[in-house]
Amino acid sequence: MIDLRSDTVTRPTTGMLEAMFKAEVGDDVYGEDPTTNRLEEKVAKLLGKEDSIFVPSGTMANLLSLRANTQPGDEVILDRNSHVFLNEGGGGAAISGVQFFLLEGDRGMLDPLKIEQAVRDPGDYHHPMTSLIWIENTHNRGGGCIYPPDLVKEISHMAKKHNLRLHMDGARLLNATVALRIDPQEYTRYVDSTMICLSKGLGAPVGSMVAGDREFIKRVRRFRKMFGGGMRQIGYLAAAGIYALDHHVERLAEDHANARLLAKAIAQLDCFEIDPNNVGTNILYFRVVEEKLNPGSLEEELRKNGVLVHRVGSNFFRAVTHLDVSRQDTLKVISTLKQVISQLSL
Ligand SMILES: Cc1ncc(COP(=O)(O)O)c(C=O)c1O
């Protein structure tokens, strides 16, 4: 199977498994796991923050970031297609106690003026307190869209003006920085907190990192324990994360090139709608023209022919390239698509 449903489906490479096997471990809840400590230092340094913390998932990283940046009842301003709003089970409301003020972004990118208009009057006690602005980079539903660093800078100025904190859901932050060939700190210097996922394009089996200043990470550590995310001999998993950061960052460019190749091929097929110029990283969305092709049959026939894609809506599909999809696999997907369409076209 060539699995394009998500970049979360990767399996550890032999090198990564060897690193995991050799990891030195201890009890991380006591702060005694040397490999996890090493990973946390490494990520803090990479992101230019005082500290970072290993957590089980991107969803928990976001949940903790919501909780530690706010007080229950606060309001968070974010794009209406944010992953934390659409796909994290409502944990922001249920567990972290915040409410969301949703804005219509441009492929997920927020307009600082619209944010400013959404900030509540802190002097009016009828209003919830706005305390956090939330941005997602790259933006998943925006099609792997990359935040321009200057826009993040502008949003950060606006946040400071209103005494708000700024968090970046950077599940795929390194996809953005590799695509732009910039240092991650070109983004992270503008945000109070961020998270990155080790278990997406980077290819680790588990884990995400939250980064921020020392006091913030202390708070996250307390809430991680409260939420049941304190783990013991996780050095085995941290070793996979260290390996991923050492070996799998620069290669994200290959995933981006494969996604562009696939998008261009899809754009040439008249039963699909896609703008290949909007594919900046490893995620692409496309629509099936239903008069020309049945979306359900497409999904099924692709599966039968060894290709998995994610059907997000009735005629709306997502394909994501990653470590386990080579250039040859991408070419195979293109030829399979053409073959399946020739059989199914109405
Ligand atoms: C932008 C973004 N944030 C957070 C997450 C959550 O990560 P996880 O699946 O590890 O919980 C995802 C998952 O795909 C994501 O795309």
Ligand as a Chemical Component Dictionary entry (heavy atoms), coordinates in Angstrom:
data_LIG
# 
_chem_comp.id                   LIG 
_chem_comp.type                 NON-POLYMER 
_chem_comp.pdbx_formal_charge   0 
_chem_comp.three_letter_code    LIG 
# 
loop_
_chem_comp_atom.comp_id 
_chem_comp_atom.atom_id 
_chem_comp_atom.alt_atom_id 
_chem_comp_atom.type_symbol 
_chem_comp_atom.charge 
_chem_comp_atom.model_Cartn_x 
_chem_comp_atom.model_Cartn_y 
_chem_comp_atom.model_Cartn_z 
_chem_comp_atom.pdbx_ordinal 
LIG C1 C1 C 0 -1.815 21.043 12.529 1  
LIG C2 C2 C 0 -1.988 19.872 13.448 2  
LIG N1 N1 N 0 -1.934 20.071 14.774 3  
LIG C3 C3 C 0 -2.064 19.066 15.648 4  
LIG C4 C4 C 0 -2.267 17.772 15.219 5  
LIG C5 C5 C 0 -2.465 16.673 16.236 6  
LIG O1 O1 O 0 -1.455 15.741 16.262 7  
LIG P1 P1 P 0 -1.695 14.238 16.799 8  
LIG O2 O2 O 0 -2.351 13.511 15.687 9  
LIG O3 O3 O 0 -0.307 13.775 17.131 10 
LIG O4 O4 O 0 -2.530 14.314 18.024 11 
LIG C6 C6 C 0 -2.323 17.510 13.848 12 
LIG C7 C7 C 0 -2.515 16.122 13.351 13 
LIG O5 O5 O 0 -2.576 15.834 12.189 14 
LIG C8 C8 C 0 -2.192 18.587 12.936 15 
LIG O6 O6 O 0 -2.286 18.416 11.616 16 
# 
loop_
_chem_comp_bond.comp_id 
_chem_comp_bond.atom_id_1 
_chem_comp_bond.atom_id_2 
_chem_comp_bond.value_order 
_chem_comp_bond.pdbx_ordinal 
LIG C1 C2 SING 1  
LIG C2 N1 SING 2  
LIG C2 C8 DOUB 3  
LIG N1 C3 DOUB 4  
LIG C3 C4 SING 5  
LIG C4 C5 SING 6  
LIG C4 C6 DOUB 7  
LIG C5 O1 SING 8  
LIG O1 P1 SING 9  
LIG P1 O2 DOUB 10 
LIG P1 O3 SING 11 
LIG P1 O4 SING 12 
LIG C6 C7 SING 13 
LIG C6 C8 SING 14 
LIG C7 O5 DOUB 15 
LIG C8 O6 SING 16 
# 
